[in-house]
């Protein structure tokens, strides 16, 4: 069974006098935050590579993946740096709040109108292409046969 040392300071005393963020001062949240940061870095890069190959024809969705990639690299990278170099916990807390807010803004506010407009543009292109086809477009033409020697 794991036992953690008791909390010695009040909540505001961890933020303002500047308590370093390390395993000794924050034994219950240091390891989970560092694990999430490392896993988030790896997952961000892997998901970007998979999604960009899958969505290479759709510019707006590829841009969404790029925004998520750079936000993830900065957010998770900052958490790793702050944990390794023992920044004050106030900076770690601000990074978590801002990073999560940016992820939510990108996914739910910035790109949904762009994706809707792009879908409408694709729908118009498909319908325009279908109405402009002539009857000859449905007839299969004979291909050139290769010369035989």
Buried (B, 14 or more C-beta within 10 A) or exposed (E): EEEEEEEEEEEEEBBEEEBBBBEEBBBEEBEEBBEBBBEBBEEBBEBBEEBBEEBEEBEBBBBBBEBBBEBBBBBBBBBBEBBEEBBBBBEBBBBBEEBEEBBEEBBEEBBEEBBEEBEEEEEEEEEEEEEEEEEEEEEEEEEEEEEEE
